[in-house]
Amino acid sequence: MEAGLAIPLILLGVSHIVRPQMWVDFFAELAVRGNPGVLWRTFSLELWPAVLIVSFHQVWTWPGVIITVYGHLLMVKVAISVIFPTVGLMSLRQAEARGRQAFIPAGLALIAIGGLCAWRVFDAGLT
């Protein structure tokens, strides 16, 4: 499961850092779409890793717990976005208001979680 998350999370993180304006534009376009934009973002970017982690990664010891907590928090975000789409829409609009620099910390976090996934896959192969 961690192997399936490592590369996509790292790629998303790098793109957040290297091309933050692309993400600002993307989220702004989704915000214009309203509720359909919230659903598109939620189902295409957030639901799949949340489901994978919550379903298959219940590791409650260090450092794997970081991935588990990330998955559960992401699932909470998914639930809020689909139950209260106005909250998800506020999140999309905030991306444009905060600008490019808001995507760099998010990119670093995605790279860190993806890197942890990769490290755990590599470490499991050595033991």
TIRO-2110 file (N, C-alpha, C; in Angstrom, 1 decimal):
// TIRO-2110
0.8, -1.2, 0.0, N, 1, A
0.0, 0.0, 0.0, CA, 1, A
0.9, 1.3, 0.0, C, 1, A
1.9, 1.3, 0.8, N, 2, A
2.8, 2.4, 0.9, CA, 2, A
3.5, 2.6, -0.5, C, 2, A
3.8, 1.5, -1.2, N, 3, A
4.5, 1.6, -2.5, CA, 3, A
3.6, 2.4, -3.5, C, 3, A
2.3, 2.1, -3.4, N, 4, A
1.3, 2.8, -4.3, CA, 4, A
1.1, 4.2, -4.0, C, 4, A
1.5, 4.7, -2.8, N, 5, A
1.3, 6.1, -2.4, CA, 5, A
2.6, 6.9, -2.6, C, 5, A
3.7, 6.3, -2.5, N, 6, A
5.0, 7.0, -2.5, CA, 6, A
5.2, 7.9, -3.7, C, 6, A
5.1, 7.3, -4.9, N, 7, A
5.4, 8.1, -6.1, CA, 7, A
4.4, 9.2, -6.3, C, 7, A
3.0, 8.9, -6.3, N, 8, A
2.1, 10.0, -6.5, CA, 8, A
2.2, 11.1, -5.5, C, 8, A
2.4, 10.8, -4.2, N, 9, A
2.5, 11.9, -3.2, CA, 9, A
3.8, 12.7, -3.5, C, 9, A
4.9, 12.1, -3.8, N, 10, A
6.1, 12.8, -4.1, CA, 10, A
5.9, 13.7, -5.3, C, 10, A
5.3, 13.2, -6.4, N, 11, A
5.1, 13.9, -7.6, CA, 11, A
4.2, 15.1, -7.4, C, 11, A
3.1, 14.9, -6.6, N, 12, A
2.2, 16.0, -6.3, CA, 12, A
2.9, 17.1, -5.5, C, 12, A
3.7, 16.6, -4.5, N, 13, A
4.5, 17.6, -3.7, CA, 13, A
5.5, 18.4, -4.5, C, 13, A
6.2, 17.7, -5.4, N, 14, A
7.2, 18.4, -6.2, CA, 14, A
6.5, 19.4, -7.1, C, 14, A
5.4, 19.1, -7.7, N, 15, A
4.6, 20.0, -8.6, CA, 15, A
4.1, 21.2, -7.8, C, 15, A
3.7, 21.0, -6.5, N, 16, A
3.3, 22.1, -5.7, CA, 16, A
4.4, 23.1, -5.5, C, 16, A
5.6, 22.6, -5.4, N, 17, A
6.8, 23.5, -5.2, CA, 17, A
7.3, 24.1, -6.5, C, 17, A
7.3, 23.3, -7.5, N, 18, A
7.9, 23.8, -8.8, CA, 18, A
6.9, 24.6, -9.6, C, 18, A
5.6, 24.3, -9.5, N, 19, A
4.6, 24.9, -10.3, CA, 19, A
3.4, 25.4, -9.4, C, 19, A
3.7, 26.2, -8.4, N, 20, A
2.6, 26.6, -7.5, CA, 20, A
1.5, 27.4, -8.2, C, 20, A
1.9, 28.2, -9.2, N, 21, A
0.8, 29.0, -9.9, CA, 21, A
-0.1, 28.1, -10.7, C, 21, A
0.4, 26.9, -11.2, N, 22, A
-0.5, 26.0, -11.8, CA, 22, A
-1.6, 25.5, -10.9, C, 22, A
-1.2, 25.3, -9.6, N, 23, A
-2.2, 24.8, -8.6, CA, 23, A
-3.2, 25.9, -8.2, C, 23, A
-2.6, 27.2, -8.1, N, 24, A
-3.5, 28.3, -7.8, CA, 24, A
-4.6, 28.4, -8.9, C, 24, A
-4.1, 28.4, -10.2, N, 25, A
-5.1, 28.5, -11.3, CA, 25, A
-6.1, 27.3, -11.3, C, 25, A
-5.6, 26.1, -11.0, N, 26, A
-6.5, 24.9, -11.0, CA, 26, A
-7.5, 25.0, -10.0, C, 26, A
-7.1, 25.4, -8.7, N, 27, A
-8.1, 25.5, -7.7, CA, 27, A
-9.1, 26.7, -7.9, C, 27, A
-8.6, 27.8, -8.5, N, 28, A
-9.5, 28.9, -8.9, CA, 28, A
-10.5, 28.5, -9.9, C, 28, A
-10.1, 27.7, -10.9, N, 29, A
-11.0, 27.2, -11.9, CA, 29, A
-12.1, 26.3, -11.2, C, 29, A
-11.6, 25.4, -10.3, N, 30, A
-12.6, 24.6, -9.6, CA, 30, A
-13.5, 25.4, -8.7, C, 30, A
-13.0, 26.4, -8.1, N, 31, A
-13.9, 27.3, -7.3, CA, 31, A
-15.0, 27.9, -8.1, C, 31, A
-14.7, 28.3, -9.3, N, 32, A
-15.7, 28.9, -10.2, CA, 32, A
-16.8, 27.9, -10.5, C, 32, A
-16.5, 26.6, -10.6, N, 33, A
-17.5, 25.6, -10.8, CA, 33, A
-18.4, 25.3, -9.7, C, 33, A
-18.1, 25.8, -8.5, N, 34, A
-18.9, 25.6, -7.3, CA, 34, A
-18.8, 24.2, -6.8, C, 34, A
-20.0, 23.7, -6.4, N, 35, A
-20.0, 22.3, -5.8, CA, 35, A
-19.4, 21.3, -6.7, C, 35, A
-19.7, 21.3, -8.0, N, 36, A
-19.0, 20.3, -8.8, CA, 36, A
-17.5, 20.4, -8.8, C, 36, A
-16.9, 21.6, -8.6, N, 37, A
-15.5, 21.7, -8.4, CA, 37, A
-15.0, 21.1, -7.1, C, 37, A
-15.8, 21.3, -6.1, N, 38, A
-15.4, 20.7, -4.8, CA, 38, A
-15.4, 19.2, -4.9, C, 38, A
-16.4, 18.6, -5.5, N, 39, A
-16.5, 17.2, -5.7, CA, 39, A
-15.3, 16.7, -6.6, C, 39, A
-15.0, 17.4, -7.6, N, 40, A
-13.9, 16.9, -8.5, CA, 40, A
-12.6, 16.9, -7.7, C, 40, A
-12.3, 18.0, -7.0, N, 41, A
-11.1, 18.0, -6.2, CA, 41, A
-11.1, 16.9, -5.2, C, 41, A
-12.2, 16.7, -4.5, N, 42, A
-12.3, 15.8, -3.4, CA, 42, A
-12.1, 14.3, -3.9, C, 42, A
-12.8, 14.0, -5.0, N, 43, A
-12.8, 12.6, -5.5, CA, 43, A
-11.5, 12.3, -6.3, C, 43, A
-10.9, 13.3, -6.9, N, 44, A
-9.8, 13.0, -7.8, CA, 44, A
-8.4, 13.1, -7.0, C, 44, A
-8.4, 14.0, -6.0, N, 45, A
-7.1, 14.2, -5.3, CA, 45, A
-7.0, 13.7, -3.9, C, 45, A
-8.2, 13.6, -3.2, N, 46, A
-8.1, 13.3, -1.8, CA, 46, A
-8.8, 12.0, -1.4, C, 46, A
-9.8, 11.6, -2.1, N, 47, A
-10.5, 10.4, -1.6, CA, 47, A
-9.6, 9.1, -1.7, C, 47, A
-8.9, 8.9, -2.9, N, 48, A
-8.2, 7.7, -3.1, CA, 48, A
-7.1, 7.5, -2.1, C, 48, A
-6.3, 8.5, -1.7, N, 49, A
-5.3, 8.2, -0.7, CA, 49, A
-5.9, 8.0, 0.7, C, 49, A
-7.0, 8.7, 0.9, N, 50, A
-7.6, 8.6, 2.2, CA, 50, A
-8.2, 7.2, 2.4, C, 50, A
-8.9, 6.7, 1.4, N, 51, A
-9.4, 5.3, 1.5, CA, 51, A
-8.3, 4.3, 1.6, C, 51, A
-7.3, 4.4, 0.8, N, 52, A
-6.2, 3.4, 0.9, CA, 52, A
-5.6, 3.4, 2.3, C, 52, A
-5.3, 4.5, 2.8, N, 53, A
-4.6, 4.6, 4.1, CA, 53, A
-5.6, 4.1, 5.2, C, 53, A
-6.8, 4.6, 5.3, N, 54, A
-7.7, 4.2, 6.3, CA, 54, A
-8.1, 2.7, 6.2, C, 54, A
-8.1, 2.2, 5.0, N, 55, A
-8.5, 0.8, 4.9, CA, 55, A
-7.3, -0.2, 5.1, C, 55, A
-6.1, 0.2, 4.7, N, 56, A
-5.0, -0.7, 4.7, CA, 56, A
-3.8, -0.3, 5.5, C, 56, A
-3.8, 0.8, 6.2, N, 57, A
-2.6, 1.3, 6.9, CA, 57, A
-3.0, 1.7, 8.3, C, 57, A
-3.3, 0.7, 9.1, N, 58, A
-3.6, 1.0, 10.5, CA, 58, A
-2.4, 0.7, 11.4, C, 58, A
-1.3, 1.5, 11.2, N, 59, A
-0.1, 1.4, 11.9, CA, 59, A
-0.1, 2.5, 13.0, C, 59, A
0.0, 2.1, 14.2, N, 60, A
-0.1, 3.0, 15.3, CA, 60, A
1.2, 3.1, 16.1, C, 60, A
2.3, 2.8, 15.4, N, 61, A
3.7, 2.9, 16.0, CA, 61, A
4.5, 3.9, 15.2, C, 61, A
5.5, 4.5, 15.8, N, 62, A
6.3, 5.4, 15.1, CA, 62, A
7.2, 4.7, 14.1, C, 62, A
7.5, 5.2, 12.9, N, 63, A
7.0, 6.4, 12.3, CA, 63, A
5.8, 6.2, 11.4, C, 63, A
5.3, 5.0, 11.3, N, 64, A
4.2, 4.7, 10.4, CA, 64, A
2.9, 5.4, 10.8, C, 64, A
2.8, 5.8, 12.1, N, 65, A
1.6, 6.4, 12.6, CA, 65, A
1.4, 7.8, 11.8, C, 65, A
2.5, 8.4, 11.4, N, 66, A
2.3, 9.6, 10.6, CA, 66, A
1.5, 9.4, 9.4, C, 66, A
1.7, 8.3, 8.7, N, 67, A
0.9, 8.0, 7.5, CA, 67, A
-0.5, 7.7, 7.9, C, 67, A
-0.7, 7.0, 8.9, N, 68, A
-2.1, 6.6, 9.4, CA, 68, A
-2.8, 7.9, 9.8, C, 68, A
-2.2, 8.8, 10.5, N, 69, A
-2.9, 10.0, 11.0, CA, 69, A
-3.2, 10.9, 9.8, C, 69, A
-2.3, 11.0, 8.8, N, 70, A
-2.5, 11.7, 7.6, CA, 70, A
-3.7, 11.2, 6.9, C, 70, A
-3.8, 9.9, 6.7, N, 71, A
-5.0, 9.3, 6.1, CA, 71, A
-6.3, 9.6, 6.8, C, 71, A
-6.3, 9.5, 8.1, N, 72, A
-7.5, 9.8, 8.8, CA, 72, A
-7.9, 11.2, 8.7, C, 72, A
-6.9, 12.1, 8.8, N, 73, A
-7.2, 13.6, 8.7, CA, 73, A
-7.8, 13.9, 7.3, C, 73, A
-7.2, 13.2, 6.3, N, 74, A
-7.6, 13.4, 4.9, CA, 74, A
-9.1, 12.9, 4.7, C, 74, A
-9.4, 11.8, 5.4, N, 75, A
-10.8, 11.3, 5.3, CA, 75, A
-11.7, 12.2, 6.0, C, 75, A
-11.3, 12.9, 7.1, N, 76, A
-12.2, 13.9, 7.7, CA, 76, A
-12.4, 15.0, 6.7, C, 76, A
-11.3, 15.5, 6.0, N, 77, A
-11.5, 16.5, 5.1, CA, 77, A
-12.4, 16.1, 3.9, C, 77, A
-12.3, 14.9, 3.5, N, 78, A
-13.2, 14.4, 2.4, CA, 78, A
-14.7, 14.5, 2.9, C, 78, A
-14.9, 13.9, 4.1, N, 79, A
-16.2, 13.9, 4.7, CA, 79, A
-16.8, 15.3, 4.8, C, 79, A
-16.0, 16.3, 5.3, N, 80, A
-16.5, 17.6, 5.4, CA, 80, A
-16.8, 18.2, 4.1, C, 80, A
-16.0, 18.0, 3.1, N, 81, A
-16.2, 18.5, 1.7, CA, 81, A
-17.4, 18.0, 1.1, C, 81, A
-17.8, 16.7, 1.3, N, 82, A
-19.0, 16.2, 0.6, CA, 82, A
-20.2, 16.4, 1.4, C, 82, A
-20.1, 16.6, 2.7, N, 83, A
-21.3, 16.8, 3.6, CA, 83, A
-21.6, 18.3, 3.6, C, 83, A
-20.5, 19.1, 3.7, N, 84, A
-20.7, 20.6, 3.8, CA, 84, A
-19.8, 21.2, 2.6, C, 84, A
-20.3, 21.1, 1.4, N, 85, A
-19.5, 21.6, 0.2, CA, 85, A
-19.2, 23.1, 0.3, C, 85, A
-19.9, 23.8, 1.0, N, 86, A
-19.6, 25.3, 1.2, CA, 86, A
-18.2, 25.4, 1.9, C, 86, A
-17.9, 24.5, 2.8, N, 87, A
-16.6, 24.5, 3.5, CA, 87, A
-15.5, 24.2, 2.5, C, 87, A
-15.7, 23.1, 1.6, N, 88, A
-14.8, 22.8, 0.6, CA, 88, A
-14.6, 23.9, -0.4, C, 88, A
-15.6, 24.6, -0.7, N, 89, A
-15.6, 25.7, -1.7, CA, 89, A
-14.7, 26.8, -1.1, C, 89, A
-14.9, 27.1, 0.2, N, 90, A
-14.1, 28.1, 0.9, CA, 90, A
-12.6, 27.7, 0.8, C, 90, A
-12.3, 26.5, 0.9, N, 91, A
-10.9, 26.0, 0.8, CA, 91, A
-10.4, 26.3, -0.6, C, 91, A
-11.1, 26.0, -1.6, N, 92, A
-10.7, 26.3, -3.0, CA, 92, A
-10.5, 27.8, -3.2, C, 92, A
-11.4, 28.6, -2.7, N, 93, A
-11.2, 30.0, -2.9, CA, 93, A
-10.0, 30.6, -2.1, C, 93, A
-9.8, 30.0, -1.0, N, 94, A
-8.6, 30.4, -0.1, CA, 94, A
-7.3, 30.2, -0.9, C, 94, A
-7.2, 29.2, -1.7, N, 95, A
-6.0, 28.9, -2.4, CA, 95, A
-5.6, 30.1, -3.3, C, 95, A
-6.6, 30.7, -4.0, N, 96, A
-6.4, 31.8, -4.9, CA, 96, A
-6.0, 33.0, -4.0, C, 96, A
-6.7, 33.2, -2.9, N, 97, A
-6.5, 34.4, -2.1, CA, 97, A
-5.1, 34.4, -1.5, C, 97, A
-4.6, 33.2, -1.1, N, 98, A
-3.3, 33.1, -0.4, CA, 98, A
-2.2, 33.0, -1.4, C, 98, A
-2.5, 32.6, -2.6, N, 99, A
-1.5, 32.7, -3.7, CA, 99, A
-0.5, 31.5, -3.7, C, 99, A
0.5, 31.7, -4.5, N, 100, A
1.5, 30.6, -4.8, CA, 100, A
2.2, 30.1, -3.6, C, 100, A
2.5, 31.0, -2.7, N, 101, A
3.3, 30.6, -1.5, CA, 101, A
2.6, 29.6, -0.6, C, 101, A
1.3, 29.6, -0.7, N, 102, A
0.5, 28.6, 0.1, CA, 102, A
0.8, 27.2, -0.3, C, 102, A
1.2, 27.0, -1.5, N, 103, A
1.3, 25.6, -2.0, CA, 103, A
2.7, 25.0, -1.7, C, 103, A
3.6, 25.8, -1.3, N, 104, A
5.0, 25.3, -1.0, CA, 104, A
5.0, 24.5, 0.3, C, 104, A
4.4, 24.9, 1.4, N, 105, A
4.4, 24.1, 2.6, CA, 105, A
3.6, 22.8, 2.4, C, 105, A
2.5, 22.9, 1.6, N, 106, A
1.7, 21.7, 1.3, CA, 106, A
2.6, 20.7, 0.5, C, 106, A
3.3, 21.3, -0.5, N, 107, A
4.2, 20.4, -1.3, CA, 107, A
5.3, 19.7, -0.4, C, 107, A
5.8, 20.5, 0.5, N, 108, A
6.8, 19.9, 1.4, CA, 108, A
6.2, 18.7, 2.2, C, 108, A
5.0, 19.0, 2.7, N, 109, A
4.3, 17.9, 3.5, CA, 109, A
4.0, 16.7, 2.7, C, 109, A
3.6, 16.9, 1.4, N, 110, A
3.3, 15.7, 0.5, CA, 110, A
4.6, 15.0, 0.2, C, 110, A
5.7, 15.7, 0.0, N, 111, A
7.0, 15.0, -0.2, CA, 111, A
7.4, 14.2, 1.0, C, 111, A
7.2, 14.8, 2.2, N, 112, A
7.6, 14.2, 3.4, CA, 112, A
6.8, 12.9, 3.6, C, 112, A
5.5, 12.9, 3.4, N, 113, A
4.7, 11.7, 3.6, CA, 113, A
5.0, 10.7, 2.5, C, 113, A
5.2, 11.1, 1.3, N, 114, A
5.5, 10.2, 0.2, CA, 114, A
6.9, 9.6, 0.5, C, 114, A
7.8, 10.4, 1.0, N, 115, A
9.2, 9.9, 1.3, CA, 115, A
9.1, 8.9, 2.4, C, 115, A
8.3, 9.2, 3.4, N, 116, A
8.1, 8.2, 4.5, CA, 116, A
7.6, 6.9, 4.0, C, 116, A
6.6, 7.0, 3.1, N, 117, A
6.1, 5.8, 2.4, CA, 117, A
7.2, 5.0, 1.7, C, 117, A
8.0, 5.7, 0.9, N, 118, A
9.1, 5.1, 0.2, CA, 118, A
10.1, 4.5, 1.1, C, 118, A
10.4, 5.2, 2.1, N, 119, A
11.4, 4.7, 3.1, CA, 119, A
10.9, 3.4, 3.8, C, 119, A
9.6, 3.3, 4.1, N, 120, A
9.1, 2.2, 4.8, CA, 120, A
9.0, 1.0, 3.8, C, 120, A
8.8, 1.2, 2.5, N, 121, A
8.8, 0.1, 1.5, CA, 121, A
10.3, -0.4, 1.4, C, 121, A
11.2, 0.5, 1.3, N, 122, A
12.6, 0.2, 1.2, CA, 122, A
13.1, -0.6, 2.4, C, 122, A
12.7, 0.0, 3.6, N, 123, A
13.2, -0.6, 4.9, CA, 123, A
12.6, -2.0, 5.0, C, 123, A
11.3, -2.2, 4.6, N, 124, A
10.7, -3.5, 4.7, CA, 124, A
11.4, -4.6, 3.8, C, 124, A
11.9, -4.1, 2.7, N, 125, A
12.6, -5.0, 1.8, CA, 125, A
13.9, -5.4, 2.3, C, 125, A
14.5, -4.6, 3.2, N, 126, A
15.8, -5.0, 3.8, CA, 126, A
15.7, -5.9, 5.0, C, 126, A
14.6, -6.0, 5.6, N, 127, A
14.4, -6.8, 6.8, CA, 127, A
13.8, -8.1, 6.5, C, 127, A
END
